[in-house]
Amino acid sequence: MHSILGPKILYLFYNTLKIDVMKILVCISHVPDTTSKINFVDNDTKFDINGVQFVINPNDEFGLTRAMWFKEKQDATVDIVIVGGKDTEPTIRKCLAIGADSAYRVDTEPLDGFQVAKELAKVAKDGEYDLVIAGRESIDYNGGMVPGMLAKLIGANFINTCVSLDIEGETATAVREMDGGKETIKTSLPLVIGGQKGLVEESDLRIPNMRGIMMARKKPLNVIEPLSSETHTEAKSFRKPESKGEVTLIDVDNLDKLIDLLHNEAKAI
Amino acid sequence: MSVLVYTESENGKLKKAAYEVASYAKGIADLMGTTVTAVTVNAENVKELSQYGVDKVLKVSIDKLSKFNADAYAEVITQAAKKEDSKVVIISQTANAKYMAPLLAVNLEAGYVSNAMKLPTLDDGFNVERTAFTNKAFSITSITTDVKVLGLSSNSYGLKENESSLTQEEFSPELTDENFGITVESVDKNKDKVSIADAEVVVSAGRGMKGPENWGMIEELAGVLNAATACSKPVSDMGWRPHGEHVGQTGKPVATNLYIAIGISGAIQHLAGISASKNKVVINTDPEAPFFKAADYGIVGDAFEVVPQLIEKLKEFKANNS
């Protein structure tokens, strides 16, 4: 009897597990560190990567860290995806060292938000993810469009500027930051969020330890071919802001002067 | 073919951002030789749009839209754009507009440019200047699709008066349950305080304030100037102030008329985030603080002495000038 029922029970158990486990995909951008000097080359058509340190986009890192919480507390699986060339692999390995289970790299240069969203949508759809976490914007091009486009392309619910996220079964409760306040939202999976600081605190961010780094080497990094190179926009050229004039220093004992300048010169008060 | 502009309202009143995007839409319509159609949701004072060059307004009045819902609002604007056969759709860059824009762009199969700063040029395609790298650079971006969505950075184009004869039309878009996959349960908005996005003046403070208990004078200064309060990253990381006040590259960008930085040294990420502000004042004890290189007006001095005096002087000034 044991030998007959055993596999069936195991199978049922496995199926229950499959339903319960939430599949999370975290979308990562590989961006210049926030302290980078911004310069352009090739007649101001390309960002100068010379001497620039690349990091996980900060908004994405808050999301990845929240995903780790779901992995550790709710047994979720966490995969990451990046759209980019081989040069992004150190960033991918860092995500794996932080604790993601496996990674996808869509092997093409990111050209515009729509193209990236379309590639991500394919990965999200094929992997049947319940929750897709992206950053509200990348700190380089600041397009702020990939998470929303991705959500619309896969027909998932979408919450932008998400600062808190909890999931119970199929139901998500989130807090969205808006101008001058916050709102609490209820929605259902599948869900895409544009995340930012608040999902976790700065102090919750993780620095990969040696064990994580060693394990990351063995985790799968799947390189996949892009769908297409169709874009909707093209960044043709760049320029830096004009350097501004000298500061006007005002003596501590002469605050009337400041008020006068702000009123008459700046017309700001 | 007219340029479509989404003019936002709150509690039935059009926002300042609505008049700025209307002004911008009029600028584009003039370049293209066409008219401006605005779409409003549950707004009452739509007549005021005639001062900013709007020719026609599509008035949407739907109770279910009383709370902002990105997908449903995107659907309203999509249907308005199709009805008007608009090739250019203008929105603002408020948090709500940024939330909705990518959904709208997918609906319309449109290329979307966020953070636009200027009118586009049309002589060689459709090119528009936008900010990138958190205001550390500008990018000329070309939109190559037939329909285009442009998000205008706040306080970049300004209000331009342009009298027009406005026609009003009721508009009833079709919405389905699918547009309401998200339910707003509660809204927590500080009604007594100006938001950073809406503020003409922002008073911001940093570690130089030494502790959260010293923010009283910052709040008071903000009160006198009808300003929003903001803070630097370390201050928000230490929990002295809420995250919503954090200004900079990973926080909020500020494009205000007057930005007053108190006890903030001026890290590169902070300066980037506020660089679109028109006038910057720094108050800091350290004359070598990087902020002095980015500021228009500077006071080398102790905030604990300067700020209370400044509050008194400004109160006097306000009393004499109101």
Chai-1 contact restraints between the chains, C-beta under 6 A:
chainA,res_idxA,chainB,res_idxB,connection_type,confidence,min_distance_angstrom,max_distance_angstrom,comment,restraint_id
A,T34,B,Q249,contact,1.0,0.0,6.0,A-B,restraint_1
A,T34,B,Q269,contact,1.0,0.0,6.0,A-B,restraint_2
A,T35,B,I268,contact,1.0,0.0,6.0,A-B,restraint_3
A,I38,B,F133,contact,1.0,0.0,6.0,A-B,restraint_4
A,I38,B,K136,contact,1.0,0.0,6.0,A-B,restraint_5
A,I38,B,A137,contact,1.0,0.0,6.0,A-B,restraint_6
A,P58,B,T250,contact,1.0,0.0,6.0,A-B,restraint_7
A,I139,B,Q249,contact,1.0,0.0,6.0,A-B,restraint_8
A,D140,B,F133,contact,1.0,0.0,6.0,A-B,restraint_9
A,Y141,B,A132,contact,1.0,0.0,6.0,A-B,restraint_10
A,N142,B,A132,contact,1.0,0.0,6.0,A-B,restraint_11
A,G143,B,S114,contact,1.0,0.0,6.0,A-B,restraint_12
A,G144,B,K98,contact,1.0,0.0,6.0,A-B,restraint_13
A,G144,B,S114,contact,1.0,0.0,6.0,A-B,restraint_14
A,M145,B,P102,contact,1.0,0.0,6.0,A-B,restraint_15
A,M145,B,Y112,contact,1.0,0.0,6.0,A-B,restraint_16
A,G148,B,P102,contact,1.0,0.0,6.0,A-B,restraint_17
A,G148,B,L103,contact,1.0,0.0,6.0,A-B,restraint_18
A,M149,B,P102,contact,1.0,0.0,6.0,A-B,restraint_19
A,M149,B,V106,contact,1.0,0.0,6.0,A-B,restraint_20
A,K152,B,L103,contact,1.0,0.0,6.0,A-B,restraint_21
A,K152,B,V106,contact,1.0,0.0,6.0,A-B,restraint_22
A,N157,B,G181,contact,1.0,0.0,6.0,A-B,restraint_23
A,N157,B,I182,contact,1.0,0.0,6.0,A-B,restraint_24
A,N160,B,Y99,contact,1.0,0.0,6.0,A-B,restraint_25
A,T161,B,A95,contact,1.0,0.0,6.0,A-B,restraint_26
A,E177,B,G244,contact,1.0,0.0,6.0,A-B,restraint_27
A,M178,B,A95,contact,1.0,0.0,6.0,A-B,restraint_28
A,D179,B,T94,contact,1.0,0.0,6.0,A-B,restraint_29
A,D179,B,A95,contact,1.0,0.0,6.0,A-B,restraint_30
A,D179,B,S195,contact,1.0,0.0,6.0,A-B,restraint_31
A,D179,B,A197,contact,1.0,0.0,6.0,A-B,restraint_32
A,G180,B,K189,contact,1.0,0.0,6.0,A-B,restraint_33
A,G180,B,S195,contact,1.0,0.0,6.0,A-B,restraint_34
A,G181,B,D188,contact,1.0,0.0,6.0,A-B,restraint_35
A,G181,B,K189,contact,1.0,0.0,6.0,A-B,restraint_36
A,G181,B,N190,contact,1.0,0.0,6.0,A-B,restraint_37
A,K182,B,D188,contact,1.0,0.0,6.0,A-B,restraint_38
A,E183,B,V184,contact,1.0,0.0,6.0,A-B,restraint_39
A,E183,B,V187,contact,1.0,0.0,6.0,A-B,restraint_40
A,T184,B,E185,contact,1.0,0.0,6.0,A-B,restraint_41
A,T184,B,S186,contact,1.0,0.0,6.0,A-B,restraint_42
A,I185,B,I182,contact,1.0,0.0,6.0,A-B,restraint_43
A,I185,B,V184,contact,1.0,0.0,6.0,A-B,restraint_44
A,K186,B,T183,contact,1.0,0.0,6.0,A-B,restraint_45
A,K186,B,E185,contact,1.0,0.0,6.0,A-B,restraint_46
A,T187,B,G181,contact,1.0,0.0,6.0,A-B,restraint_47
A,T187,B,I182,contact,1.0,0.0,6.0,A-B,restraint_48
A,K197,B,H243,contact,1.0,0.0,6.0,A-B,restraint_49
A,G198,B,H243,contact,1.0,0.0,6.0,A-B,restraint_50
A,E202,B,D237,contact,1.0,0.0,6.0,A-B,restraint_51
A,H232,B,G111,contact,1.0,0.0,6.0,A-B,restraint_52
A,H232,B,T145,contact,1.0,0.0,6.0,A-B,restraint_53
A,T233,B,G111,contact,1.0,0.0,6.0,A-B,restraint_54
A,T233,B,T141,contact,1.0,0.0,6.0,A-B,restraint_55
A,T233,B,I143,contact,1.0,0.0,6.0,A-B,restraint_56
A,E234,B,S142,contact,1.0,0.0,6.0,A-B,restraint_57
A,A235,B,S139,contact,1.0,0.0,6.0,A-B,restraint_58
A,A235,B,T141,contact,1.0,0.0,6.0,A-B,restraint_59
A,K236,B,I140,contact,1.0,0.0,6.0,A-B,restraint_60
A,K236,B,S142,contact,1.0,0.0,6.0,A-B,restraint_61
A,S237,B,I140,contact,1.0,0.0,6.0,A-B,restraint_62
A,F238,B,A137,contact,1.0,0.0,6.0,A-B,restraint_63
A,F238,B,S139,contact,1.0,0.0,6.0,A-B,restraint_64
A,R239,B,F138,contact,1.0,0.0,6.0,A-B,restraint_65
A,K240,B,A137,contact,1.0,0.0,6.0,A-B,restraint_66
A,V247,B,F292,contact,1.0,0.0,6.0,A-B,restraint_67
A,V247,B,A295,contact,1.0,0.0,6.0,A-B,restraint_68
A,V247,B,G298,contact,1.0,0.0,6.0,A-B,restraint_69
A,T248,B,Y297,contact,1.0,0.0,6.0,A-B,restraint_70
A,L249,B,G298,contact,1.0,0.0,6.0,A-B,restraint_71
A,I250,B,I299,contact,1.0,0.0,6.0,A-B,restraint_72
A,V252,B,G301,contact,1.0,0.0,6.0,A-B,restraint_73
A,L255,B,Q309,contact,1.0,0.0,6.0,A-B,restraint_74
A,L255,B,L310,contact,1.0,0.0,6.0,A-B,restraint_75
A,L255,B,K313,contact,1.0,0.0,6.0,A-B,restraint_76
A,I259,B,K313,contact,1.0,0.0,6.0,A-B,restraint_77
A,I259,B,F317,contact,1.0,0.0,6.0,A-B,restraint_78
A,A266,B,N279,contact,1.0,0.0,6.0,A-B,restraint_79
A,A268,B,N257,contact,1.0,0.0,6.0,A-B,restraint_80
A,A268,B,L258,contact,1.0,0.0,6.0,A-B,restraint_81
A,A268,B,N279,contact,1.0,0.0,6.0,A-B,restraint_82
